[in-house]
Structure formats: structure tokens, C-alpha cells
Amino acid sequence: MNIVSRVPVVDLTAEELVSSALSKFRAGDTISTRAAIEAIRRAGPACDDSDDQLVELIVMTAIGRTMGVVFDHRSR
């Protein structure tokens, strides 16, 4: 008899997704907004925050971790 327990899928918040994406970098690194948004969208496809909302979170998080930010998300 196979019993599979149902584990609820918990969607991460936008803040958690941004924090996770930026956790791969160190203080002093420069973060590309385009690359960060792409990583966030891959990790949390259910995230419905706009790119501009994510950029705001990326900037706030990066500055708090003394990282630089390159605003390249609109240059495609």
C-alpha cells in the first residue's frame, strides 16, 4: 500500500525570492537587475509582482548588503 502524504506547496514571497537570488553574491558585488529578475521568475513562477516592484526590492536588499546595482532590465 502506497501512502503519499500531501505536502502543501508554499509560494515564497517576493521578498524571500529576492533575498534568495541575492544570497549568491557578496558585499561589494554588482547585481544586474535583468539577471536578478530572471532568477526570481525561474525560482518563483507564481510571483505576480511587476518587474518594477521586484527592482525596488532588489535595490533595497542590495543596498542593505552593500552591493551595487546595474539597472539593465529595460535594455533588451
C-alpha positions, 0 to 999 in steps of 0.5 A: 500500500502506497501512502503519499502524504500531501505536502502543501506547496508554499509560494515564497514571497517576493521578498524571500525570492529576492533575498534568495537570488541575492544570497549568491553574491557578496558585499561589494558585488554588482547585481544586474537587475535583468539577471536578478529578475530572471532568477526570481521568475525561474525560482518563483513562477507564481510571483505576480509582482511587476518587474518594477516592484521586484527592482525596488526590492532588489535595490533595497536588499542590495543596498542593505548588503552593500552591493551595487546595482546595474539597472539593465532590465529595460535594455533588451 
